[in-house]
Amino acid sequence: MKIALLFDGLSALGKTPELQLLESIEAVESALLDWATEVVRVPVSNDGRWVERVRKGKFDLVFNLCEGIDGEAVYESMVISVLELLGIPFTGSSSWTTALTLRKNVVNGVLDRAGLPVPRWTHIRRGEEVSSVGFPAICKPVAEDASVGIEQRSVVRSMRALNARVQAMFEGWDEVLVQRFIDGREVNVGILGEEILPIAEIDFGQMPQGMWHIVSYRSKWETGSDEDLGAKPNCPADLSEDLANEIAVIARTAWSIVGGEGYGRCDFRIDPSGRPWLLEVNANPDISPTAGLARMAGVATVGYSGLIRKICDQALAKRGENYTERWAKTLRLSGLG
C-alpha cells in the first residue's frame, strides 16, 4: 500500500513553520507506517506542482491533512476537488461537504431548515446594516475554522458593542456571522464512519473570572495561556444517558444532511435548561494525537494508530468504486444504460 500524505506545505515548511502541524504530520506518518509499505509526504502549495506528484505517483490512497494553503481555509475544498478530479481514493469528506460546512451561514440555514436546534443567527456583509439576534451574541468570521477570529471580545452584550465588534472584524474579513450566544456547557461529538465516539466536554472551571466560557483561538493554539488552561477537555463527558442519546441523534442527523464521510466532529452547547444546541459541523477536524478526536478514540479503546487505520479503511471502501463504474451505474438508474 503506497500512500501520499497531503498537507499545507506553505504552513509546515515556510520561514516560520507551524510546529503543531509538523507534529501532526509525523504522528500520522508513523501510524500509517504500521501497515503501509510506503508513505510519501506531498506538500501542497499554490504553484500546482503537487498535482503532478499525486497524478504520477501511483498512490493507492491519499491521506488528506490539508486544511488550506498557507493557512487560507478557502483553498481547503479546492484541494479535495483536485483529488476527486484525479479519481484517487482520499480520506475524509468530499469537496462539496467541506465547502458547505466551512460557510457557517449556509450550513446553518441547511441545518435549521432540517429542524435541528441551531441558535438564531444573522449574516452581515461589509457595508450592510448590523442587525441583532438578541444578547449576548457571538461574532465569528463566516468562512474560517480552528477558532480563527474567535476571542473574548467576540461575545457582546449590547448593540453598541455588537456594532463595534463587527466593524473591527471587517478589517480582516468581508463577512461576519452574528449568533445568539448560548451560555452553558460545551460538548463535542466525534464521528468515525458509522460510529459515534465517546462524547467529550470542555471544562471551563479554571477560566479566569470575568472571561467568557468559549474555546477561543488562544484556547486552541496558545499552549499554557490562561484561556488554554481555562478550557480543559474531558472525555467522556458526564451526561445523562437520555441527553447523550439526544445529542448523538442530532449529530448523526447533521452529519448525514451535510453528506459527511469518514470522520468529523459536531460541537454543541447545552443551555441551563438542559437543551442541546448545535454550533458547528466540522468535516475536517484536527486529528493530531492531542486533539479531541484522538482523545475520544482513546477512550473508545481504538487508539491513535487504530483511528488512522480506520480512517484509511473507510476511504478505500467508500471510494473504491472507480468513476467509470459509477457513471455506468448512473446511466442505468437514469434508464439510459
Order of alpha helices (4+ residues) and beta strands (2+ residues): beta-alpha-alpha-beta-alpha-beta-alpha-alpha-alpha-beta-beta-beta-alpha-beta-beta-beta-beta-alpha-alpha-beta-alpha-beta-beta-alpha-alpha-alpha
